Amino acid sequence: MSKSYTFQEIKQKLVNYCVYQDRCHAEVEQKMREFLLIDEAKEEIILYLLKENYLNEERFTRSYIRGKFYIKHWGKNKIKIHLKQKGITEKLINSSFDEIHPDDYQKTITKIYQDYFSKQHGLKEYQKKSKTIKYLIGRGFEYDKITFAIEDLESDS
């Protein structure tokens, strides 16, 4: 038997949900499905969360990008796909990528490349290189940025 909540209690629960961590509209709407609310009530809550700045799509997008890149070391392609699945517009995603410093981006690709490459054993040089490139693409990094990092590494050696 699920507990029933008053409108105010539900509103407070959603405020807490947004305060705990930046959320996007889709996540808040998903959370609202746990409560049996009529459309007008949902709208009122969303408007309240927006007005009071608990729900801010740009802030969410920027914090998501920072977290996925600086903590999880995802590339822009993977970040973009995940944000689109959360209903964030391409325009907002692209304008928020300035959260990632270009130097940090290249350094991260280089570091992941070196780490992964050095762990490949019993393979020919070109196989190690190819496997490492595939790995980086899987993490969402762009092929041209990867090849740039490799050329940079090879010119240093």
Salt bridges, closest charged atoms under 4 A:
ASP22 OD1 - ARG59 NE 2.74
GLU27 OE2 - LYS86 NZ 2.88
GLU34 OE1 - LYS31 NZ 3.26
GLU52 OE2 - LYS51 NZ 2.88
GLU57 OE1 - HIS25 ND1 2.93
GLU58 OE2 - ARG62 NE 2.84
GLU90 OE2 - LYS80 NZ 3.22
GLU90 OE1 - LYS84 NZ 2.70
ASP98 OD1 - ARG62 NH1 2.61
GLU99 OE2 - ARG62 NH1 2.74
GLU99 OE1 - ARG66 NH1 2.81
ASP115 OD2 - LYS111 NZ 2.78
GLU154 OE2 - LYS129 NZ 3.03
